[in-house]
Amino acid sequence: MAAFAADFRPAKDVNLGVGYVNERTIPHELMVEAMQAVLTEPEKYKVPFNYGGSQGSQNLIESLKQFQIEHGLGGLTQEIVDRTEVIIGPNGATSLLEGIAHVVAPGMVITSDPMYYIYCNYLERQGFEVLTVPEDDYGIRTDLLRAKLDHLGDRKGEIAFFYIVTINNPTSTILSNERRAELVQIVTDLSHQFGRKIPLFFDTAYELLVHDPTVPLLDSGLLYDSAGLVYEVGTLSKILAPALRIGYMMGPPGRFMSAMIQKTSDVGFSAPLINQEIASYLLDHHGQQQIEAVQAGYRKKARAVGGWLNEQLGDLVENCSGGKASFYYYLTMKGIQTTETSAFFTYLARTTGDIGIDGPAADKKPRVIYVPGEHCVHPCGDLVAVGKRQLRLSYGFEELDRIEGAIKLMREAAEYARGRG
């Protein structure tokens, strides 16, 4: 995939692998307005081009709190928010996840399968052991989780934390409210059993991108937390702009949050203050309309792409999740492997070695990139075999006409793979 990106041809190749937001959703004109407002209101935005506090801009922290309350996000109330601390990461939500791995001593991390492979791979490089639990249509299967915990026996004491992406990446599966409540109860029981706090981190990166109106309102995990174990990691990248690098964490105040603030100070004093103030202004003045516009854009794309997938690949797909939130579909093919060495992948990457399929070396035919499922399932987990027939397709970045053409090429690739049998 790195090689593909190195010589990617925007007018010819189609990237359905990259998790970038769609450029049309970024409010360019509002960014200019926000910048001007921040620079002309020194009484509110005092030193936007200087260093900021390590906890984050107090303007942005207050904007996040008020926005959650005013719009009923996650069912949060004034009472819950008042007893919750909010901190801003030094460089987006990813920097907060990275900080967790430095602040928490290495141990076992429980997450779902398929997993957010970027973070899980990082955790393992840092010395953590990742234990994955398969999901179903409602998120991580708590029945299998309980069974795996029982099987661990005394090793349950090695659990460092739980990490759950509430709208899973790669599958876009939405974690139900019932599962959220049960997960909080599980970590509460484990914490009591071992006499120490075992944190539960909910990664809510895509919660503001629930674009299917039939999806019920999603509860914040903080609603169920009575023991101070639940933290939520959120981002404004998906609704404003990734380049602002605004990630935040909400959770109970205490030693952990203090350590996370210190971590921010250690790596750069604070997130860029100008970016935080711009984000604060946008939330205060345009937040709801921006979210609605972004959701409408992805709703349109999800429906169109879903229709093309059904039309072109329906008879070749065993299972398909997604289309209700975020900007991913996750496919399980029928008997067709999707690994990087598979006929399906090499057809789309134009690396079959057949010039009739690939085109001449100097002018390859149009190529399509996706994320193979082999990267999304844990190599020691329960889904290794099926992962070889899975793929993540992103409809976020590319425009619809190009995605439609890419899906037609995927049909060709599937027929080629079946012929290679």
Sequence and secondary structure as in RCSB ss.txt:
>XXXX:A:sequence
MAAFAADFRPAKDVNLGVGYVNERTIPHELMVEAMQAVLTEPEKYKVPFNYGGSQGSQNLIESLKQFQIEHGLGG
LTQEIVDRTEVIIGPNGATSLLEGIAHVVAPGMVITSDPMYYIYCNYLERQGFEVLTVPEDDYGIRTDLLRAKLD
HLGDRKGEIAFFYIVTINNPTSTILSNERRAELVQIVTDLSHQFGRKIPLFFDTAYELLVHDPTVPLLDSGLLYD
SAGLVYEVGTLSKILAPALRIGYMMGPPGRFMSAMIQKTSDVGFSAPLINQEIASYLLDHHGQQQIEAVQAGYRK
KARAVGGWLNEQLGDLVENCSGGKASFYYYLTMKGIQTTETSAFFTYLARTTGDIGIDGPAADKKPRVIYVPGEH
CVHPCGDLVAVGKRQLRLSYGFEELDRIEGAIKLMREAAEYARGRG
>XXXX:A:secstr
 HHHHHT  TTT EE S     GGGS HHHHHHHHHHHHH TTTS  TTS   TT  HHHHHHHHHHHHHTTGGG
  HHHHHT EEEE TTHHHHHHHHHHHHS S EEEEEES  HHHHHHHHHTT EEEEEEEETTEE HHHHHHHHH
HHGGGGGGEEEEEEESB TTT  B  HHHHHHHHHHHHHHHHHHTS   EEEE TTGGGB  TTS     GGGG 
SSS EEEEEESTTTT GGG  EEEEE  SHHHHHHHHHHHHHHSSS HHHHHHHHHHHHHHHHHHHHHHHHHHHH
HHHHHHHHHHHHHGGGEEEEEESSBTTEEEEEESS   STTSHHHHHHHT SS HHHH  TTS    EE EEGGG
TS TTSS HHHHTTEEEEE SSS HHHHHHHHHHHHHHHHHHHHH 
